[in-house]
Amino acid sequence: MCVGVPMKVIDINYPSGVAEAKGVKMEIGLQLMPENKIKIGDYVIVHVGFAIEKLDKKQADGVWKTLDKILRTMNKEEENA
């Protein structure tokens, strides 16, 4: 299974940048996003280290809500195993 996670762009030095989610910062590739369409403060889906899609904060929050629920469920299953 492949998972892309929403992250907030906090620095840009095109074609790379730095994004943050849940206190974790990482360098990301921006080559798949048009340079004039991405700016600091934007939310992007990051997959294997590359920004692959832009989304708004509401969408990013919704994805994280779902991911958090999945992680909680997985943790409960591990505890019960």
N, C-alpha and C positions, 0 to 999 in steps of 0.2 A: 504494500500500500504506500502511496506517495502522499505526503501532506505538505501543503503550503501554509505558512502562518502569516497573519497580518503583523506588520511592523511599521513604526513611524520613522520616516526619513529625518535624521537629525544633522547630517552633514553631506555635502555633495562635492565631489571632485571628479566630475564626469570623465570617464565612464564607470567610476566606482563611487561608493558613498558609504555612509554608516547609518544603520537603522537600529531601533531599540524596541523591545517588547518585554514587558514584565521585568524590567530592570536589567535585561540582558542586551548588550550592544554587540553588533557584529558588522564587519565590513561586508558589503553586498555589491554585486555587479549590477550596473544600470544599463548595460548594453542593449537589453531587450525593450527598453522604454525610450521613446523619443526624448532627446535632451531638452527640448523646449516644453515638454509636457510634465516634467517632474520638478518639484521644488521642496525645500526644507519645510517640514510640517505635514507633507502628504503621507497618506497611508498606502502601503503596497503589500501585495501578497509576495512572500519570499519563499522560493522553492530551490533547493540545492544551492543556496547562496546567491541567487539572482532574483531581482524584482521582476515579476512576470505580469502583474496587473495592478492598476491603481484602483483604490476604493475609498469611500468616504468613512469618516470616523464611526458613524452609526453601523455601517456594514462590518467594520473591523471589530467593534465591540460585540456585535452579534456572533461573529465567528468565534471570538475568544470565549464567549459565554458557552457556546456549544462545546468547544475544545475542553474547557474546564470541567464541564459535566462528564465528558467522556473519560478524562483523566481520573476524576473522582470514582467513577464506576470501575475503572480498571484497578485502581488502588484497593477498593473494597473486595474485588474478586481475588486479588493476590493475598489479601489478609485472610480470606476465608479458605484459601487453598491448602 
